[in-house]
């Protein structure tokens, strides 16, 4: 209800902070491989969001053995970076830290992109009334990435 979301995407917003988790099913970008694929999607997200600056901090491969999706994932990458973006209807751009996991599923012609948006910690003060819902952590995101499972391959359409 906060903003339009395309059919290939699910967005989950933290109830107290400005954090969000995004799960996207994207067309497999076979023309980029390895680390370049993770960078490609990071830069593409920056372009879609109208980022004024995009900076990759780190890119590392994910161990397929640690993923619940290891049976259908051929390649996996974890990227951390910063983007300078303005929220909808705002002029001032803020630095947002993004953590992305790219899981490549070639048998479904799909790149599965998981994004954890982590705005500056001072964007909203956390008072005592909000302690029951602490901010999401990078560990929470890593747990999502490693535990994600595929229950119905028909989500990708007829194979």
C-alpha positions in Angstrom: 0.0 0.0 0.0 3.0 2.3 0.3 4.1 2.3 -3.4 3.4 0.4 -6.6 5.2 -2.9 -6.8 5.6 -4.9 -10.1 4.3 -8.5 -10.3 7.8 -10.0 -10.3 8.7 -8.3 -6.9 7.7 -8.5 -3.3 8.6 -5.7 -0.9 8.6 -6.1 2.9 8.9 -2.9 5.0 10.0 -2.9 8.6 7.2 -1.6 10.8 9.4 1.0 12.7 12.5 1.7 10.6 12.9 2.7 7.0 14.4 -0.7 6.2 13.1 -2.9 3.5 13.6 -6.4 2.0 12.9 -6.9 -1.7 12.6 -10.3 -3.4 12.7 -10.0 -7.2 12.4 -12.6 -10.0 14.3 -11.1 -12.9 15.2 -12.3 -16.4 18.5 -14.2 -16.4 21.2 -11.9 -17.7 23.3 -14.5 -19.4 25.5 -11.9 -21.0 27.2 -11.2 -17.6 28.8 -13.8 -15.4 30.2 -14.2 -12.0 31.0 -11.0 -10.0 30.0 -8.9 -13.0 26.4 -10.2 -12.8 26.1 -9.0 -9.2 27.5 -5.6 -10.1 25.2 -5.4 -13.1 22.0 -5.9 -11.0 23.3 -3.5 -8.3 23.8 -0.8 -10.9 20.5 -1.6 -12.6 18.7 -1.1 -9.3 20.5 2.2 -8.8 19.3 3.3 -12.3 15.7 2.3 -11.6 15.7 4.2 -8.3 17.3 7.3 -9.9 20.5 7.0 -7.7 22.7 10.0 -7.9 25.7 7.9 -6.9 26.4 4.2 -6.9 29.4 2.7 -5.0 30.2 -1.0 -4.6 31.9 -1.8 -1.3 32.4 -5.5 -1.7 31.4 -8.5 -3.8 32.0 -12.1 -2.7 30.8 -15.5 -3.9 28.3 -17.4 -1.7 29.0 -21.0 -0.9 26.2 -23.0 -2.7 26.4 -25.7 0.0 25.0 -23.1 2.5 22.0 -22.4 0.5 18.6 -24.2 0.7 18.3 -23.5 -3.0 21.6 -25.2 -3.9 19.8 -27.8 -6.0 18.7 -25.2 -8.6 21.2 -22.4 -8.0 24.2 -22.5 -10.3 25.9 -19.4 -9.0 25.4 -17.0 -6.1 26.9 -13.7 -5.1 26.7 -11.3 -2.1 27.3 -7.6 -2.8 27.3 -4.7 -0.4 27.3 -1.1 -1.6 25.9 2.4 -1.2 23.6 4.4 -3.3 22.6 8.0 -3.0 18.8 8.1 -3.5 15.9 10.4 -2.8 12.7 8.8 -1.6 9.6 9.3 -3.7 8.4 13.0 -3.7 11.6 14.1 -1.9 14.5 16.2 -3.2 17.2 15.4 -0.7 19.2 12.3 -1.6 20.5 10.1 1.3 23.1 7.5 1.4 21.5 4.1 1.6 23.5 0.9 2.2 22.2 -2.0 0.1 23.1 -5.7 0.6 22.2 -7.9 -2.3 22.2 -11.6 -2.8 22.1 -12.8 -6.4 21.0 -16.4 -6.9 21.3 -17.5 -10.6 18.7 -20.1 -11.7 19.5 -20.8 -15.3 17.1 -23.7 -15.7 14.3 -21.2 -15.0 15.9 -18.4 -17.0 15.8 -16.4 -13.8 18.1 -14.2 -11.7 16.7 -14.2 -8.1 17.7 -10.9 -6.5 17.3 -10.3 -2.8 17.9 -6.8 -1.5 18.2 -5.5 2.0 17.9 -1.7 2.1 19.5 -0.2 5.2 19.0 3.6 5.4 21.2 5.6 7.8 20.5 4.5 11.4 19.6 8.1 12.4 16.8 8.3 9.8 14.2 7.5 12.5 14.9 7.6 16.2 14.0 4.4 18.1 12.2 5.2 21.3 11.3 2.9 24.2 7.9 2.2 22.5 9.7 0.6 19.5 11.9 -1.8 21.4 9.6 -4.7 20.8 10.4 -4.5 17.1 14.2 -4.1 16.8 15.7 -3.1 13.4 16.6 -6.0 11.0 20.2 -7.0 11.0 22.6 -8.2 8.3 22.4 -11.6 10.1 18.6 -11.6 9.5 19.2 -11.0 5.8 21.8 -13.7 5.6 19.3 -16.1 7.2 16.7 -15.2 4.6 19.2 -15.8 1.8 20.4 -19.2 3.1 17.0 -20.5 4.1 14.9 -19.5 1.1 13.3 -22.5 -0.6 11.3 -23.1 -3.8 8.0 -24.7 -3.1 6.4 -24.5 -6.6 8.6 -24.3 -9.8 5.4 -23.2 -11.7 6.1 -19.7 -10.4 8.5 -19.4 -13.3 5.9 -20.4 -15.9 5.8 -23.5 -18.1 9.3 -25.1 -18.6 
